[in-house]
Amino acid sequence: MNTPGRLALVAGSGDLVPQAIAAARDAGWEIRVLALHPRADLDSEAPFQIKVSRPDQVLREIRRFKATHVCAVGGMHMSDRERETFAEFAGDKGSAAKGDSKLSQLGATLLKMLGLPFIGVHEIVSDLLAPQGQIGAIPAEDELLRTAEFAFSAARRAGALDLGQALVAAGARIIATEDIGGTDELLARCRAFRERGLIGDGRGHLVLAKTSKPGQPLHVDLPAIGKNTVALAQMVGIEAIVVETGRTLLIGREELIAAADAAGIALIGVAAQDD
Protein backbone atom coordinates (compact mmCIF):
# COMPACT_ATOMS: atom_id res chain seq x y z
CA MET A 1 0.00 0.00 0.00
CA ASN A 2 1.30 3.43 -0.95
CA THR A 3 1.58 6.22 1.62
CA PRO A 4 -1.42 8.50 0.97
CA GLY A 5 -0.60 11.68 -0.93
CA ARG A 6 -2.37 13.61 -3.68
CA LEU A 7 -4.23 11.28 -6.03
CA ALA A 8 -5.39 12.15 -9.53
CA LEU A 9 -8.16 9.60 -10.06
CA VAL A 10 -9.17 9.04 -13.68
CA ALA A 11 -12.77 7.83 -13.56
CA GLY A 12 -14.22 5.61 -16.25
CA SER A 13 -17.53 3.74 -16.16
CA GLY A 14 -18.83 1.24 -13.60
CA ASP A 15 -19.74 0.83 -9.94
CA LEU A 16 -16.15 0.61 -8.71
CA VAL A 17 -15.49 4.34 -9.22
CA PRO A 18 -17.45 5.75 -6.23
CA GLN A 19 -16.22 2.86 -4.08
CA ALA A 20 -12.61 3.73 -4.94
CA ILE A 21 -13.13 7.44 -4.26
CA ALA A 22 -14.61 6.72 -0.83
CA ALA A 23 -11.89 4.21 0.05
CA ALA A 24 -9.13 6.59 -1.02
CA ARG A 25 -10.53 9.41 1.13
CA ASP A 26 -10.91 7.06 4.10
CA ALA A 27 -7.23 6.12 3.66
CA GLY A 28 -6.19 9.78 3.78
CA TRP A 29 -5.66 10.61 0.10
CA GLU A 30 -6.35 14.09 -1.26
CA ILE A 31 -8.29 13.46 -4.48
CA ARG A 32 -8.90 15.20 -7.78
CA VAL A 33 -11.34 13.33 -10.00
CA LEU A 34 -10.86 13.49 -13.78
CA ALA A 35 -13.85 11.98 -15.58
CA LEU A 36 -13.48 10.27 -18.93
CA HIS A 37 -17.27 10.16 -19.35
CA PRO A 38 -19.99 12.42 -17.84
CA ARG A 39 -21.38 10.81 -14.67
CA ALA A 40 -24.23 12.28 -12.63
CA ASP A 41 -23.14 10.32 -9.56
CA LEU A 42 -19.85 12.25 -9.51
CA ASP A 43 -21.38 15.76 -9.62
CA SER A 44 -20.42 16.39 -5.98
CA GLU A 45 -16.77 15.89 -6.95
CA ALA A 46 -16.89 18.70 -9.56
CA PRO A 47 -14.72 16.49 -11.77
CA PHE A 48 -12.41 17.75 -14.46
CA GLN A 49 -14.04 16.56 -17.69
CA ILE A 50 -11.44 14.88 -19.86
CA LYS A 51 -11.32 15.67 -23.55
CA VAL A 52 -9.31 12.90 -25.12
CA SER A 53 -8.70 15.21 -28.06
CA ARG A 54 -6.78 17.48 -25.65
CA PRO A 55 -4.52 15.25 -23.52
CA ASP A 56 -2.33 18.31 -22.85
CA GLN A 57 -5.17 19.77 -20.78
CA VAL A 58 -5.39 16.58 -18.74
CA LEU A 59 -1.67 16.67 -17.93
CA ARG A 60 -1.94 20.37 -17.10
CA GLU A 61 -4.75 19.64 -14.61
CA ILE A 62 -2.74 16.84 -13.01
CA ARG A 63 0.21 19.21 -12.62
CA ARG A 64 -2.04 22.00 -11.27
CA PHE A 65 -3.36 19.64 -8.61
CA LYS A 66 0.24 18.72 -7.73
CA ALA A 67 -0.61 15.03 -7.85
CA THR A 68 1.83 12.55 -6.38
CA HIS A 69 0.09 9.48 -7.85
CA VAL A 70 -2.37 8.63 -10.63
CA CYS A 71 -4.98 5.86 -10.59
CA ALA A 72 -7.37 4.84 -13.39
CA VAL A 73 -10.63 3.25 -12.22
CA GLY A 74 -13.48 1.75 -14.25
CA GLY A 75 -14.07 1.06 -17.90
CA MET A 76 -12.18 3.25 -20.37
CA HIS A 77 -14.01 3.51 -23.69
CA MET A 78 -12.43 5.49 -26.53
CA SER A 79 -13.26 5.90 -30.21
CA ASP A 80 -10.77 5.26 -33.00
CA ARG A 81 -10.14 8.97 -33.44
CA GLU A 82 -9.59 9.48 -29.72
CA ARG A 83 -7.14 6.57 -29.65
CA GLU A 84 -5.21 8.02 -32.58
CA THR A 85 -5.06 11.48 -30.96
CA PHE A 86 -3.82 10.10 -27.66
CA ALA A 87 -1.20 7.92 -29.32
CA GLU A 88 0.12 10.82 -31.40
CA PHE A 89 0.39 13.02 -28.30
CA ALA A 90 2.31 10.24 -26.52
CA GLY A 91 4.80 10.09 -29.39
CA ASP A 92 3.46 7.19 -31.44
CA LYS A 93 3.04 8.55 -34.94
CA GLY A 94 1.44 5.47 -36.49
CA SER A 95 -1.74 6.27 -38.39
CA ALA A 96 -3.98 3.45 -37.14
CA ALA A 97 -5.96 3.37 -33.90
CA LYS A 98 -4.17 1.53 -31.09
CA GLY A 99 -5.47 -1.34 -28.98
CA ASP A 100 -5.93 -1.21 -25.21
CA SER A 101 -2.57 -2.76 -24.38
CA LYS A 102 -0.66 -0.23 -26.48
CA LEU A 103 -2.61 2.69 -25.00
CA SER A 104 -1.83 1.47 -21.47
CA GLN A 105 1.87 1.45 -22.30
CA LEU A 106 1.70 4.94 -23.80
CA GLY A 107 -0.18 6.27 -20.77
CA ALA A 108 2.44 4.87 -18.44
CA THR A 109 5.15 6.49 -20.56
CA LEU A 110 3.48 9.90 -20.30
CA LEU A 111 3.21 9.68 -16.53
CA LYS A 112 6.82 8.56 -16.26
CA MET A 113 7.76 11.73 -18.11
CA LEU A 114 5.87 13.65 -15.43
CA GLY A 115 7.62 11.70 -12.69
CA LEU A 116 4.32 10.27 -11.39
CA PRO A 117 3.68 6.62 -10.53
CA PHE A 118 0.56 4.82 -11.74
CA ILE A 119 -1.07 2.78 -8.98
CA GLY A 120 -3.75 0.12 -9.30
CA VAL A 121 -7.19 0.46 -7.75
CA HIS A 122 -6.48 -2.73 -5.77
CA GLU A 123 -3.86 -0.69 -3.88
CA ILE A 124 -6.66 1.62 -2.68
CA VAL A 125 -9.64 -0.70 -2.19
CA SER A 126 -8.66 -3.71 -0.12
CA ASP A 127 -9.75 -7.30 -0.78
CA LEU A 128 -10.50 -6.68 -4.47
CA LEU A 129 -8.34 -9.27 -6.22
CA ALA A 130 -9.65 -12.78 -6.87
CA PRO A 131 -8.05 -15.63 -4.87
CA GLN A 132 -7.06 -19.05 -6.14
CA GLY A 133 -9.55 -21.90 -6.32
CA GLN A 134 -13.19 -22.04 -5.25
CA ILE A 135 -14.41 -18.57 -4.27
CA GLY A 136 -18.07 -19.11 -3.32
CA ALA A 137 -20.05 -22.00 -1.91
CA ILE A 138 -20.71 -23.71 -5.25
CA PRO A 139 -18.01 -26.20 -6.31
CA ALA A 140 -16.94 -26.84 -9.89
CA GLU A 141 -16.14 -30.50 -10.42
CA ASP A 142 -15.28 -32.90 -13.20
CA GLU A 143 -16.65 -31.79 -16.59
CA LEU A 144 -17.62 -28.31 -15.39
CA LEU A 145 -14.10 -27.72 -14.10
CA ARG A 146 -12.59 -28.99 -17.36
CA THR A 147 -14.81 -26.60 -19.31
CA ALA A 148 -13.75 -23.74 -17.03
CA GLU A 149 -10.07 -24.53 -17.63
CA PHE A 150 -10.67 -24.70 -21.40
CA ALA A 151 -12.54 -21.37 -21.39
CA PHE A 152 -9.83 -19.67 -19.32
CA SER A 153 -7.07 -20.86 -21.64
CA ALA A 154 -9.04 -19.70 -24.68
CA ALA A 155 -9.63 -16.28 -23.09
CA ARG A 156 -5.89 -15.89 -22.57
CA ARG A 157 -5.24 -16.67 -26.23
CA ALA A 158 -7.87 -14.13 -27.30
CA GLY A 159 -6.26 -11.56 -25.02
CA ALA A 160 -2.92 -12.07 -26.74
CA LEU A 161 -4.59 -10.63 -29.86
CA ASP A 162 -5.67 -7.56 -27.82
CA LEU A 163 -9.33 -8.54 -28.10
CA GLY A 164 -11.59 -8.39 -25.05
CA GLN A 165 -10.96 -9.90 -21.64
CA ALA A 166 -13.82 -12.41 -21.64
CA LEU A 167 -15.44 -15.21 -23.57
CA VAL A 168 -18.17 -17.81 -23.17
CA ALA A 169 -17.69 -21.50 -23.88
CA ALA A 170 -20.14 -24.39 -24.10
CA GLY A 171 -18.22 -27.55 -23.34
CA ALA A 172 -15.24 -27.55 -25.72
CA ARG A 173 -16.79 -24.95 -28.06
CA ILE A 174 -16.17 -21.22 -27.89
CA ILE A 175 -19.51 -19.44 -28.24
CA ALA A 176 -18.55 -15.77 -28.26
CA THR A 177 -15.74 -13.45 -27.29
CA GLU A 178 -15.88 -10.01 -25.74
CA ASP A 179 -15.35 -7.05 -28.06
CA ILE A 180 -15.38 -3.27 -27.56
CA GLY A 181 -18.96 -3.54 -26.24
CA GLY A 182 -17.75 -5.16 -23.02
CA THR A 183 -18.87 -8.12 -20.93
CA ASP A 184 -22.50 -7.02 -20.54
CA GLU A 185 -22.97 -6.98 -24.31
CA LEU A 186 -21.17 -10.32 -24.62
CA LEU A 187 -23.67 -11.87 -22.23
CA ALA A 188 -26.58 -10.16 -23.99
CA ARG A 189 -25.48 -11.76 -27.26
CA CYS A 190 -25.21 -15.16 -25.60
CA ARG A 191 -28.68 -14.76 -24.12
CA ALA A 192 -30.01 -14.07 -27.63
CA PHE A 193 -28.18 -17.17 -28.90
CA ARG A 194 -29.88 -19.25 -26.22
CA GLU A 195 -33.31 -17.81 -27.02
CA ARG A 196 -32.73 -18.80 -30.67
CA GLY A 197 -31.88 -22.35 -29.59
CA LEU A 198 -28.24 -22.11 -30.69
CA ILE A 199 -26.75 -22.89 -27.26
CA GLY A 200 -27.74 -24.38 -23.92
CA ASP A 201 -29.58 -27.48 -25.12
CA GLY A 202 -26.69 -29.97 -25.02
CA ARG A 203 -24.60 -31.70 -22.38
CA GLY A 204 -21.82 -29.09 -22.50
CA HIS A 205 -21.65 -26.67 -19.59
CA LEU A 206 -21.81 -22.92 -20.26
CA VAL A 207 -18.89 -21.04 -18.69
CA LEU A 208 -17.87 -17.38 -18.64
CA ALA A 209 -14.11 -16.74 -18.45
CA LYS A 210 -12.50 -13.38 -17.62
CA THR A 211 -8.77 -12.72 -17.59
CA SER A 212 -6.27 -9.95 -18.14
CA LYS A 213 -4.41 -9.83 -21.43
CA PRO A 214 -0.92 -11.39 -21.39
CA GLY A 215 1.58 -8.75 -20.31
CA GLN A 216 -1.14 -6.31 -19.20
CA PRO A 217 -0.01 -4.00 -16.35
CA LEU A 218 -1.83 -4.14 -13.02
CA HIS A 219 -2.48 -0.41 -12.86
CA VAL A 220 -5.20 -0.03 -15.51
CA ASP A 221 -8.29 -1.78 -16.89
CA LEU A 222 -8.05 -5.05 -14.99
CA PRO A 223 -10.95 -7.42 -15.68
CA ALA A 224 -13.77 -7.14 -13.16
CA ILE A 225 -16.97 -8.94 -12.19
CA GLY A 226 -19.77 -7.90 -9.87
CA LYS A 227 -23.27 -8.97 -8.91
CA ASN A 228 -24.61 -7.55 -12.19
CA THR A 229 -22.27 -9.91 -14.05
CA VAL A 230 -23.82 -12.80 -12.12
CA ALA A 231 -27.36 -11.63 -12.89
CA LEU A 232 -26.64 -11.45 -16.63
CA ALA A 233 -24.79 -14.78 -16.56
CA GLN A 234 -27.76 -16.45 -14.87
CA MET A 235 -30.03 -15.29 -17.72
CA VAL A 236 -27.72 -17.05 -20.18
CA GLY A 237 -27.58 -20.26 -18.15
CA ILE A 238 -23.93 -19.88 -17.19
CA GLU A 239 -22.92 -22.52 -14.64
CA ALA A 240 -19.47 -21.20 -13.72
CA ILE A 241 -17.48 -17.99 -13.91
CA VAL A 242 -13.72 -18.50 -14.01
CA VAL A 243 -11.43 -15.52 -13.39
CA GLU A 244 -7.72 -14.89 -13.17
CA THR A 245 -6.22 -15.16 -9.69
CA GLY A 246 -4.62 -11.93 -8.47
CA ARG A 247 -5.62 -9.95 -11.57
CA THR A 248 -9.43 -9.87 -11.57
CA LEU A 249 -11.35 -7.35 -9.48
CA LEU A 250 -14.27 -8.70 -7.43
CA ILE A 251 -16.52 -5.64 -7.13
CA GLY A 252 -18.70 -5.73 -4.01
CA ARG A 253 -17.11 -9.04 -3.05
CA GLU A 254 -19.65 -10.17 -0.44
CA GLU A 255 -22.67 -9.23 -2.58
CA LEU A 256 -21.07 -10.85 -5.62
CA ILE A 257 -20.43 -14.15 -3.86
CA ALA A 258 -23.91 -14.15 -2.31
CA ALA A 259 -25.47 -13.57 -5.73
CA ALA A 260 -23.44 -16.38 -7.31
CA ASP A 261 -24.31 -18.78 -4.49
CA ALA A 262 -28.00 -17.94 -4.82
CA ALA A 263 -27.85 -18.47 -8.59
CA GLY A 264 -25.99 -21.77 -8.25
CA ILE A 265 -23.03 -20.41 -10.23
CA ALA A 266 -19.54 -21.58 -9.31
CA LEU A 267 -16.84 -18.90 -8.97
CA ILE A 268 -13.32 -20.13 -9.66
CA GLY A 269 -9.94 -18.41 -9.50
CA VAL A 270 -7.23 -19.74 -11.85
CA ALA A 271 -3.63 -18.55 -12.14
CA ALA A 272 -2.36 -17.71 -15.63
CA GLN A 273 0.63 -19.80 -16.70
CA ASP A 274 1.71 -17.84 -19.78
CA ASP A 275 2.87 -14.45 -18.39
C-alpha positions as CSV (number, residue, x, y, z in Angstrom):
1,M,0.0,0.0,0.0
2,N,1.3,3.4,-1.0
3,T,1.6,6.2,1.6
4,P,-1.4,8.5,1.0
5,G,-0.6,11.7,-0.9
6,R,-2.4,13.6,-3.7
7,L,-4.2,11.3,-6.0
8,A,-5.4,12.1,-9.5
9,L,-8.2,9.6,-10.1
10,V,-9.2,9.0,-13.7
11,A,-12.8,7.8,-13.6
12,G,-14.2,5.6,-16.2
13,S,-17.5,3.7,-16.2
14,G,-18.8,1.2,-13.6
15,D,-19.7,0.8,-9.9
16,L,-16.2,0.6,-8.7
17,V,-15.5,4.3,-9.2
18,P,-17.5,5.7,-6.2
19,Q,-16.2,2.9,-4.1
20,A,-12.6,3.7,-4.9
21,I,-13.1,7.4,-4.3
22,A,-14.6,6.7,-0.8
23,A,-11.9,4.2,0.1
24,A,-9.1,6.6,-1.0
25,R,-10.5,9.4,1.1
26,D,-10.9,7.1,4.1
27,A,-7.2,6.1,3.7
28,G,-6.2,9.8,3.8
29,W,-5.7,10.6,0.1
30,E,-6.4,14.1,-1.3
31,I,-8.3,13.5,-4.5
32,R,-8.9,15.2,-7.8
33,V,-11.3,13.3,-10.0
34,L,-10.9,13.5,-13.8
35,A,-13.9,12.0,-15.6
36,L,-13.5,10.3,-18.9
37,H,-17.3,10.2,-19.4
38,P,-20.0,12.4,-17.8
39,R,-21.4,10.8,-14.7
40,A,-24.2,12.3,-12.6
41,D,-23.1,10.3,-9.6
42,L,-19.8,12.2,-9.5
43,D,-21.4,15.8,-9.6
44,S,-20.4,16.4,-6.0
45,E,-16.8,15.9,-7.0
46,A,-16.9,18.7,-9.6
47,P,-14.7,16.5,-11.8
48,F,-12.4,17.8,-14.5
49,Q,-14.0,16.6,-17.7
50,I,-11.4,14.9,-19.9
51,K,-11.3,15.7,-23.6
52,V,-9.3,12.9,-25.1
53,S,-8.7,15.2,-28.1
54,R,-6.8,17.5,-25.7
55,P,-4.5,15.3,-23.5
56,D,-2.3,18.3,-22.9
57,Q,-5.2,19.8,-20.8
58,V,-5.4,16.6,-18.7
59,L,-1.7,16.7,-17.9
60,R,-1.9,20.4,-17.1
61,E,-4.8,19.6,-14.6
62,I,-2.7,16.8,-13.0
63,R,0.2,19.2,-12.6
64,R,-2.0,22.0,-11.3
65,F,-3.4,19.6,-8.6
66,K,0.2,18.7,-7.7
67,A,-0.6,15.0,-7.8
68,T,1.8,12.5,-6.4
69,H,0.1,9.5,-7.9
70,V,-2.4,8.6,-10.6
71,C,-5.0,5.9,-10.6
72,A,-7.4,4.8,-13.4
73,V,-10.6,3.2,-12.2
74,G,-13.5,1.8,-14.2
75,G,-14.1,1.1,-17.9
76,M,-12.2,3.2,-20.4
77,H,-14.0,3.5,-23.7
78,M,-12.4,5.5,-26.5
79,S,-13.3,5.9,-30.2
80,D,-10.8,5.3,-33.0
81,R,-10.1,9.0,-33.4
82,E,-9.6,9.5,-29.7
83,R,-7.1,6.6,-29.7
84,E,-5.2,8.0,-32.6
85,T,-5.1,11.5,-31.0
86,F,-3.8,10.1,-27.7
87,A,-1.2,7.9,-29.3
88,E,0.1,10.8,-31.4
89,F,0.4,13.0,-28.3
90,A,2.3,10.2,-26.5
91,G,4.8,10.1,-29.4
92,D,3.5,7.2,-31.4
93,K,3.0,8.6,-34.9
94,G,1.4,5.5,-36.5
95,S,-1.7,6.3,-38.4
96,A,-4.0,3.4,-37.1
97,A,-6.0,3.4,-33.9
98,K,-4.2,1.5,-31.1
99,G,-5.5,-1.3,-29.0
100,D,-5.9,-1.2,-25.2
101,S,-2.6,-2.8,-24.4
102,K,-0.7,-0.2,-26.5
103,L,-2.6,2.7,-25.0
104,S,-1.8,1.5,-21.5
105,Q,1.9,1.4,-22.3
106,L,1.7,4.9,-23.8
107,G,-0.2,6.3,-20.8
108,A,2.4,4.9,-18.4
109,T,5.1,6.5,-20.6
110,L,3.5,9.9,-20.3
111,L,3.2,9.7,-16.5
112,K,6.8,8.6,-16.3
113,M,7.8,11.7,-18.1
114,L,5.9,13.7,-15.4
115,G,7.6,11.7,-12.7
116,L,4.3,10.3,-11.4
117,P,3.7,6.6,-10.5
118,F,0.6,4.8,-11.7
119,I,-1.1,2.8,-9.0
120,G,-3.8,0.1,-9.3
121,V,-7.2,0.5,-7.8
122,H,-6.5,-2.7,-5.8
123,E,-3.9,-0.7,-3.9
124,I,-6.7,1.6,-2.7
125,V,-9.6,-0.7,-2.2
126,S,-8.7,-3.7,-0.1
127,D,-9.8,-7.3,-0.8
128,L,-10.5,-6.7,-4.5
129,L,-8.3,-9.3,-6.2
130,A,-9.6,-12.8,-6.9
131,P,-8.1,-15.6,-4.9
132,Q,-7.1,-19.0,-6.1
133,G,-9.6,-21.9,-6.3
134,Q,-13.2,-22.0,-5.2
135,I,-14.4,-18.6,-4.3
136,G,-18.1,-19.1,-3.3
137,A,-20.1,-22.0,-1.9
138,I,-20.7,-23.7,-5.3
139,P,-18.0,-26.2,-6.3
140,A,-16.9,-26.8,-9.9
141,E,-16.1,-30.5,-10.4
142,D,-15.3,-32.9,-13.2
143,E,-16.7,-31.8,-16.6
144,L,-17.6,-28.3,-15.4
145,L,-14.1,-27.7,-14.1
146,R,-12.6,-29.0,-17.4
147,T,-14.8,-26.6,-19.3
148,A,-13.7,-23.7,-17.0
149,E,-10.1,-24.5,-17.6
150,F,-10.7,-24.7,-21.4
151,A,-12.5,-21.4,-21.4
152,F,-9.8,-19.7,-19.3
153,S,-7.1,-20.9,-21.6
154,A,-9.0,-19.7,-24.7
155,A,-9.6,-16.3,-23.1
156,R,-5.9,-15.9,-22.6
157,R,-5.2,-16.7,-26.2
158,A,-7.9,-14.1,-27.3
159,G,-6.3,-11.6,-25.0
160,A,-2.9,-12.1,-26.7
161,L,-4.6,-10.6,-29.9
162,D,-5.7,-7.6,-27.8
163,L,-9.3,-8.5,-28.1
164,G,-11.6,-8.4,-25.1
165,Q,-11.0,-9.9,-21.6
166,A,-13.8,-12.4,-21.6
167,L,-15.4,-15.2,-23.6
168,V,-18.2,-17.8,-23.2
169,A,-17.7,-21.5,-23.9
170,A,-20.1,-24.4,-24.1
171,G,-18.2,-27.5,-23.3
172,A,-15.2,-27.6,-25.7
173,R,-16.8,-25.0,-28.1
174,I,-16.2,-21.2,-27.9
175,I,-19.5,-19.4,-28.2
176,A,-18.5,-15.8,-28.3
177,T,-15.7,-13.4,-27.3
178,E,-15.9,-10.0,-25.7
179,D,-15.3,-7.0,-28.1
180,I,-15.4,-3.3,-27.6
181,G,-19.0,-3.5,-26.2
182,G,-17.7,-5.2,-23.0
183,T,-18.9,-8.1,-20.9
184,D,-22.5,-7.0,-20.5
185,E,-23.0,-7.0,-24.3
186,L,-21.2,-10.3,-24.6
187,L,-23.7,-11.9,-22.2
188,A,-26.6,-10.2,-24.0
189,R,-25.5,-11.8,-27.3
190,C,-25.2,-15.2,-25.6
191,R,-28.7,-14.8,-24.1
192,A,-30.0,-14.1,-27.6
193,F,-28.2,-17.2,-28.9
194,R,-29.9,-19.2,-26.2
195,E,-33.3,-17.8,-27.0
196,R,-32.7,-18.8,-30.7
197,G,-31.9,-22.3,-29.6
198,L,-28.2,-22.1,-30.7
199,I,-26.7,-22.9,-27.3
200,G,-27.7,-24.4,-23.9
201,D,-29.6,-27.5,-25.1
202,G,-26.7,-30.0,-25.0
203,R,-24.6,-31.7,-22.4
204,G,-21.8,-29.1,-22.5
205,H,-21.7,-26.7,-19.6
206,L,-21.8,-22.9,-20.3
207,V,-18.9,-21.0,-18.7
208,L,-17.9,-17.4,-18.6
209,A,-14.1,-16.7,-18.4
210,K,-12.5,-13.4,-17.6
211,T,-8.8,-12.7,-17.6
212,S,-6.3,-9.9,-18.1
213,K,-4.4,-9.8,-21.4
214,P,-0.9,-11.4,-21.4
215,G,1.6,-8.7,-20.3
216,Q,-1.1,-6.3,-19.2
217,P,0.0,-4.0,-16.4
218,L,-1.8,-4.1,-13.0
219,H,-2.5,-0.4,-12.9
220,V,-5.2,0.0,-15.5
221,D,-8.3,-1.8,-16.9
222,L,-8.1,-5.0,-15.0
223,P,-11.0,-7.4,-15.7
224,A,-13.8,-7.1,-13.2
225,I,-17.0,-8.9,-12.2
226,G,-19.8,-7.9,-9.9
227,K,-23.3,-9.0,-8.9
228,N,-24.6,-7.5,-12.2
229,T,-22.3,-9.9,-14.1
230,V,-23.8,-12.8,-12.1
231,A,-27.4,-11.6,-12.9
232,L,-26.6,-11.5,-16.6
233,A,-24.8,-14.8,-16.6
234,Q,-27.8,-16.4,-14.9
235,M,-30.0,-15.3,-17.7
236,V,-27.7,-17.1,-20.2
237,G,-27.6,-20.3,-18.2
238,I,-23.9,-19.9,-17.2
239,E,-22.9,-22.5,-14.6
240,A,-19.5,-21.2,-13.7
241,I,-17.5,-18.0,-13.9
242,V,-13.7,-18.5,-14.0
243,V,-11.4,-15.5,-13.4
244,E,-7.7,-14.9,-13.2
245,T,-6.2,-15.2,-9.7
246,G,-4.6,-11.9,-8.5
247,R,-5.6,-9.9,-11.6
248,T,-9.4,-9.9,-11.6
249,L,-11.4,-7.4,-9.5
250,L,-14.3,-8.7,-7.4
251,I,-16.5,-5.6,-7.1
252,G,-18.7,-5.7,-4.0
253,R,-17.1,-9.0,-3.0
254,E,-19.6,-10.2,-0.4
255,E,-22.7,-9.2,-2.6
256,L,-21.1,-10.8,-5.6
257,I,-20.4,-14.1,-3.9
258,A,-23.9,-14.1,-2.3
259,A,-25.5,-13.6,-5.7
260,A,-23.4,-16.4,-7.3
261,D,-24.3,-18.8,-4.5
262,A,-28.0,-17.9,-4.8
263,A,-27.9,-18.5,-8.6
264,G,-26.0,-21.8,-8.2
265,I,-23.0,-20.4,-10.2
266,A,-19.5,-21.6,-9.3
267,L,-16.8,-18.9,-9.0
268,I,-13.3,-20.1,-9.7
269,G,-9.9,-18.4,-9.5
270,V,-7.2,-19.7,-11.9
271,A,-3.6,-18.5,-12.1
272,A,-2.4,-17.7,-15.6
273,Q,0.6,-19.8,-16.7
274,D,1.7,-17.8,-19.8
275,D,2.9,-14.4,-18.4
